[in-house]
Amino acid sequence: MIRKATQSDIDGIAAMLSAVHDAEEAGLTTTGWKRAIYPTRATAEAALSRDDLYVLEEDGSILGMGVINQLQVDVYAGAPWRYPAKDSEVMVLHTLAIHPAARGRGRATAFVRYYEDYARAHGCRYLRIDTNERNTAARRLYHKLGFTEISVAPCTFNGLEGIQLMLLEKRLEG
């Protein structure tokens, strides 16, 4: 089940993010994220306070999270987007994270589909996502789901220096 997060989800989100960082530190995944920098419990709490934090929950456990809103990060401004959409027409998915033990079972795909449906329901035909260029698993998933890689933006991103941020977009049909 994917739903809007509540305050009672924060501990589960923090535990899930810790597992993601454990996998990164063990070399089992390549998100480019760093423990205590991004994403953190504070990342989730900030999204919760904006009311744009969503969780993927199964059997009472938080197995995934993402932030869905219309806030385009600053590096989006100079990108050569294929679709010159107004801000009001764009929905963005940030910080999609799935517990390492729950990967490979379609949960990230389900979360992206939820995001697409959410965008449609809110009148947005254009989707934008970013990921670390090194995150080949996410890039493969987004490509499979119809997103186009637009450009790489070198930047400091959420406190992480030297990031090569891959920008992706998709136009929703119908």
Secondary structure, 3 states (H helix, E strand, C coil): CEEECCHHHHHHHHHHHHHHHHHHHCCCCCCCCECCCECCHHHHHHHHHHCCEEEEEECCEEEEEEEEECCCCHHHHHCCCCCCCCHHHEEEEEEEEECHHHCCCCHHHHHHHHHHHHHHHCCCCEEEEEEECCCHHHHHHHHHCCCEEEEEEEEEECCEEEEEEEEEEEECCC
